[in-house]
Amino acid sequence: MVREEFGPAITAVIAREISKIYEEWTGGAIDDTISRIEAAGDVKGEAVVLLRPPEKADTEEEEEETGTGSHRRTTDEEEEEAGEQGLS
């Protein structure tokens, strides 16, 4: 789900049992990280998932290949400004 939502260039880190004796960290490219977690089998305990977006150059290259772009929500302030300019 993460790969499909954010693309293959995203980096992920999974931390398990932070500040405990069995603390573990794994990470890297999203596909590699998912493969390591799946290979580990049934993992118990608390886990934190950290995602880092791809570098700008990677994102632009992916957009060209897939025809997709980055999207973000506009703020109320931006919408108001667009309305004042007759853009909405």
C-alpha positions, 0 to 999 in steps of 0.5 A: 500500500505504501509503495502504491501510494507514494511510489517506488523511490520512497525510503522507509525505516521501521523501528521496533521496540524503541528504547528497549533491549530488543530494539531493531531498525531496518530500512532502505528502499521501500521494496527492500524494506518490505521484503525484509519485514515479510521475510521476518515473519510474525513480528511482535511488539511496537513498531514505528514506520518512518517514510522519507519522500524521494529526492526532487530529481527522483520525483520529477523523473518518476512523474515523467515516466508515469505521467503522475504528479505530486498533489497537495491540499491548498490552504484556506489562505491560498484558496482565498488568494486564488478567489481574489485573483479570479482563479477559483 
